[in-house]
Amino acid sequence: MTTTSSAPNGGRATLVQGDPLVPRMLLGKRLRDLREEAGLTRLEAAEGIGSHDSKVIRLEAGRSGVRREDVIALLTLYGLPDQGEWATLLALADETGARPWWYDLRDVVARYERRYFSAEEAAKLVRCFDDQYVPELLQTEAYARELLANGLAAASGRAADRRIELLARRQRLLRRRPRPVNLWAVVHEAALWRAVGNAEVMRAQLEHIKKIAERPNVTVQIAPYDARRAATGPLTLVRFPQAHLPDIVYLEGLGTARYPSRPKEIESHWHVFNTLVTEADPPERTRHIIDGVLATC
């Protein structure tokens, strides 16, 4: 769906409605750059538009929608002369209020998951490691249902069905055309042996990993028991097609998650994942390792 909005120079800017995360990040990064080029602090920028610095902080971090009026006030304060860029930035401002793709399933989306699900949808590359279970993007429906039924916050009935629908929508990213997400998953060997459901569920899950790993956009490695475990828990890294946007680090815990955002933190977690890749068996051994587990099921 597309709509149009007026640009400051009298033109019309075309808007593509979709998840608001990337527009928020793009707008926030450019506004931060413009503020710094103008030699203003966040507090000075906020005072200049009669607001609080917390608003400028949220806006520049891409963590909230924004009114066109606020963007106009900031661009005026920063003295942006390029009318074409005015139109682009105001179009982005309009998109920051769009409903995210998961909106109709928001009753089963935890607050801490929202930013990650939006990032995953917009990603060109997702790298993930799980030290306990098969990563969600590789799970079968039956395996996922068992985890939902037996987790700390057990879900059943309609809630479980909606979480399964949510997972199915997320997994479509691997088959999306023309540009599917590139997934690189490192699975700890313990996850292959840990019984989730009955033997039939586990056999189907293991066969599914073998099959999906044949896709050109999916790489699966198995980290053996004796790996040094560079990561101490689940780790997910997201990279966007827009090269100037920062990567997102997602560290999920029990009922919560962290999003380290400082450049050094992001770099550190990429180093952790690269270490996991080095310690794990090469991708060409994944099928052999899984066949070995299947032989005992």
N, C-alpha and C positions, 0 to 999 in steps of 0.2 A: 504494500500500500504506500502511495506517495501523496504528499501534500505540498503546498507552497507557502512561503512566508515572504513578507516584504523585507528587502535589504535597505540599508540606510541610503544607498544611492538611487533608490527607486526601482531597482531590479527585483527579480523574484528568485528566491533560493529554493531548490528542490530538496525535500526532506524524505529520506527513506526511514520508515518507522521500523524499529527493532529494539533489541536489548540496549539499554542506555549506558552500559559500562564503558565501552570504548569511546563513545562521544564524550562522556564525562572525563575520561582520562586524557583524551586529545585536547579538549578545551582547557582542562586544568593545567596541563603542561605548558600550553601556549600562553595562558594568562600569567603563569609563574615567570616564564621567560620575559614577557613584556614588562612585568613589574620590576624584575631585576635590571632589565635594560634601562628602565626609567629611574633606577637608583632609589627605589622605595622599599621600605620594610613592609611586612604584612600588616603591622599595626598602622603604619602611615597610610597604606592603601585602604584599610577598613575605615579609618577616620575620614579619609577623603571622600568616601561615599556614604558617610553617616551610619556605619555599621560596626560590628565587632570583629576582631581579628579571627575569632573562631570560624566565622563564615568564610573568610578568605582561605583559611587553612583547609577547611573541608572542600571548598571549591577546587583549590589547586591540587588536592590529593585525589580528586575525582570520586569523592565518596557521597556526593549528593547532587540532586538536580539543582537547577539554578534558573532564576527568572531572567527574561531578556533584559528587563530594566536594570538589573544588577550588572549584567555584562556590558550594557551600553555605558553605564556609569564608570565602570573600570576602564573600558577602552578609551573613553573620553579623558579620564584621569591620566592614563598612560600615553596619551597623545598619538594613538595609532593613526597614521595618515592613509594607509592603503584601504580604500573603500571595498575592494574585492575581498580582502581578508576580513573586513567587518562582516560582509555577507556570509562568509564561510563560518566565522565564529558564532554569529547569531543563529545560523542554521544548526550548528552543533548544540547551542543552548536549548533550542526547541527539542532536539532529540534526547536531551538529558532527562526529560520528563516522561519518556516512553515507558510502557510497562515491560518488564523483563519477560523473557520467553517462558519462564516457569510460573508466571503470575497466576494462572488458573489452577496451579497445584500448590499454591503458597501455604496452604494449611498443613502440608506435610514437608515443607522446606524450613529447616531450622534457620534462625537469623544468621548464625555464623557460616552457613553453607552458601548463602545467597551470592556473595561476591565471587566465590569460586565457581559456582554453576554458570554465572554470567561470563566469567573469564574463559571457562572451558569451551563454551559455545562459540566464542570469538577467536579461539586459539588457532595457530597453525601447527603448534607442537605442544604435546603434553608428555612429560616424563614423570613416572611415578614408581614408588617403591612401597611395598607393604610387608611388614615382618610377621604378620599373623594370618592374614587371609588373602584370597585371590583379589586383586584390585577390582573395583566396581565396574570399570569399563570392560573387563574381561569376564564378568560373572554371567552365568546362566540364570534364567528366571527361577528355577527350582533352588539353586544354591542361594540366591539372594533372599528368597522367601524363608529359607531355613534360618538365615542370619537375622532377618527381621523378627521371626517368631521367638528366637532364643536370645536376643540381645538384652542389654541392660534395660532399655526402654522398649520392651517387646511390643511389636505392632501386630494387629490382627484385623481381620475383616476388611472394611472399606479403606482404612488407613494403609494397610499393607498393600492392597491393590493399587492405591494411588502412588505409593512409593515405587512399586514395580513399574507403573506407567512412567513415572519420572525417570527411572533408570533406563527404560527402553528408549525414551526420547534422547537421553544423553548418548546412548550407544549408537544412535543413528549417525553421529559425527564421524564414525569410522567408515561409513558407507556413503557419506555425503558427496554429491557431485556438483561442480567439477573438482572441488578441492577438499578431500577428506582430511580430517585431522591426522597428523603423524603421531602415533603413540609409541613410546618406548617404555616398557614396563619391566622392572626387575622384581621377581617374585621370590620370596624366601622359600627354600625347600620345605620348611616346616608347614607352609600353607598347603602343599601338595599332599601331605600325609595327615594333616589335621582333619578329622572326620566332621563334615558339616552335612547333616542329614544321613540318609542310608547309603549303602554302597552304590546303588543306582544313581543317586544324585551326584556322588563324587566321580563316578566313571564318566557321566555325561559332562561334568564340569572340566575334567582333564582332557577329554576329547575335544571339547570346545576350544580350549587354549591352543591345542595343536592346530586346529583348523583355522582359527583366527590369526595365528602367527604366520600363516602362509600369505596373508595379505601384504602387498608391497609397502603399505603405510604403517604396518604394525611390526614391532620388534619385541620379542619376549626373551628375557634371560632368567635363569634360575640361579639364585645365590645359595651356595651350599651351606650346610650346617657349620662348617669350620671357617666361614668367612668372618672377617674381623668386625663386621656390622658397623660400618661407618655411620649409619643412621640409627638412632635409638627409637625410632617409631616411624609411622607412615610419613612419607614425604612426596609432595607433588609440586612440579614446576611447570609453569605455563608461559609460553612465548607467543607473542602476537605477530600477525603479518606486518603491522606497522613497526618498522625497525626502531623508531625513536621512542616507542613506549617501553617502559621498564617491564621486566619479567615479573610474574607473580609467584610468590612462594606460599604454599598452603600446607600448614602443619596441623593435621586433625588429631584431636585427643578425644577423651571420653566426654561427649556432650559439649565440646568446645573446639575452637581452632584458633591458630595464630597466623598472621600474615606479615612476617618480617619484611620491611620495605626499604631499609637503608641499603645503598649500593653494596657496601661491604658484606652485609648479611646475605643479600641475594647471591653475590659471588661465592660466599662460603658454602651455601647450600648447593650451588652448582658443582662445587668441588666435591662435596659429599656424594652427590649422585654419580659423578664421574668415577669416584673411587669405588662405588658399588658396582658400576659397569665393569671396572677392571677386575674386581674380585669375583664377580659372577662368572659362571661358565658361558662360553661364547654362544650366540644365538643358534648356531647350527647344531648344538648339542641339546637344545630344549626338547625336541621331539624324542630323542633317545632317553633323556632323563624321565620324561613323563611316561613313556612306554614301560620303563622299569617300575614305576609306581603302579601303573595299570595292571601289570602282571601279577601283583599281589592282591588286587581288589576282588 
